[in-house]
Amino acid sequence: MLKTLTLTACLLSMSTLAIAKPETPEQPALHICAIKGTPDSSQFQIKKRIKVAKGTYGSVEELYSRFAERAHQVGGNVVINYNASQRFGFWPWRFVRPVVWGTAVKWNTPVNCKELGGVEI
């Protein structure tokens, strides 16, 4: 009797765990065009300077999705003055962390990243 009761309780708790796990739909990956320099200012409208960083070690490539998301949040589809590097954190002798920054802009015409001399991230 005790074994049956214990088994039933375990099965019920596992079934509620399976039900409690919400399924999240995958969002499509956002892409932006990143340009190292500053092109002719008549082609775009400046939205905001953006910066994305990680607290500890890692590659700047890990930050690309957050960087693209942040650029889209402020209304930009291109980033000018783009730069990505490893920077010293608060304790420079202990941590070097990846940082990506630039200025999010809204391009006035359809964007061809290769013609602008940028890279799509």
C-alpha positions in Angstrom: 0.0 0.0 0.0 2.8 2.4 0.9 4.7 1.6 -2.3 1.6 2.3 -4.4 1.0 5.6 -2.6 4.6 6.6 -3.1 4.6 5.6 -6.8 1.4 7.5 -7.4 2.7 10.7 -5.7 6.0 10.5 -7.8 4.0 10.1 -11.0 1.7 13.0 -10.2 4.6 15.3 -9.4 6.4 14.4 -12.7 3.3 15.0 -14.7 2.8 18.5 -13.2 6.5 19.2 -14.0 5.9 18.3 -17.6 2.7 20.5 -17.7 4.4 23.5 -16.0 7.2 23.7 -18.6 6.0 26.4 -21.0 6.9 26.1 -24.6 8.4 29.3 -26.1 8.2 29.8 -29.9 11.6 30.5 -31.5 12.0 34.0 -32.7 13.7 34.6 -36.0 17.2 35.8 -35.9 17.7 39.6 -36.3 20.3 40.9 -38.7 21.9 44.3 -39.1 24.6 45.8 -41.3 27.6 47.0 -39.3 29.9 49.6 -40.9 33.2 50.5 -39.4 33.3 54.2 -40.6 30.7 57.0 -41.1 29.1 57.2 -44.5 27.4 60.3 -46.1 25.0 61.6 -43.5 22.2 62.4 -46.0 21.6 58.6 -46.3 20.4 57.9 -42.8 18.8 59.2 -39.6 20.7 58.7 -36.3 18.8 56.9 -33.7 21.0 56.2 -30.7 24.5 55.1 -29.6 24.4 51.5 -28.4 26.7 49.3 -26.5 26.5 45.6 -25.5 29.0 43.9 -23.2 29.5 40.6 -21.4 30.6 40.6 -17.8 33.3 37.9 -18.2 35.4 36.1 -20.7 34.0 35.3 -24.1 34.0 36.1 -27.8 32.4 39.2 -29.3 30.5 36.8 -31.6 28.4 35.8 -28.6 27.1 39.3 -28.4 26.0 39.7 -32.0 22.4 38.6 -31.4 21.9 40.9 -28.5 23.6 43.8 -30.4 21.2 43.3 -33.4 18.3 43.1 -31.0 19.3 46.3 -29.3 19.7 48.1 -32.7 16.2 47.1 -33.7 14.8 48.2 -30.3 15.9 51.7 -30.9 14.6 51.7 -34.5 17.8 51.2 -36.4 18.6 48.8 -39.3 22.3 49.7 -39.7 25.1 50.4 -37.2 27.8 52.9 -38.1 31.1 53.5 -36.3 30.9 49.8 -35.4 33.6 48.4 -33.2 34.0 45.1 -31.3 36.9 44.2 -29.1 38.1 42.7 -25.8 38.2 45.4 -23.0 39.3 45.4 -19.5 36.6 45.2 -16.9 36.5 46.6 -13.4 39.5 44.5 -12.2 41.8 44.8 -15.2 44.3 42.2 -14.0 41.6 39.6 -13.7 38.9 40.1 -16.4 39.0 40.9 -20.1 35.5 41.0 -21.5 34.0 41.3 -25.0 32.3 44.7 -25.9 30.5 45.7 -29.1 29.4 49.3 -29.7 28.3 51.7 -32.4 25.6 54.1 -33.5 22.3 52.7 -34.6 20.8 54.5 -37.6 17.7 54.1 -39.8 18.8 53.9 -43.5 16.6 55.9 -45.9 16.8 53.5 -48.8 17.0 49.7 -49.0 20.3 48.5 -47.6 22.9 46.5 -49.5 25.6 45.8 -46.9 28.3 44.7 -49.3 28.0 47.9 -51.3 28.3 50.0 -48.2 31.5 48.1 -47.2 29.9 46.6 -44.1 29.4 43.2 -42.6 26.1 41.6 -41.8 25.8 40.3 -38.3 
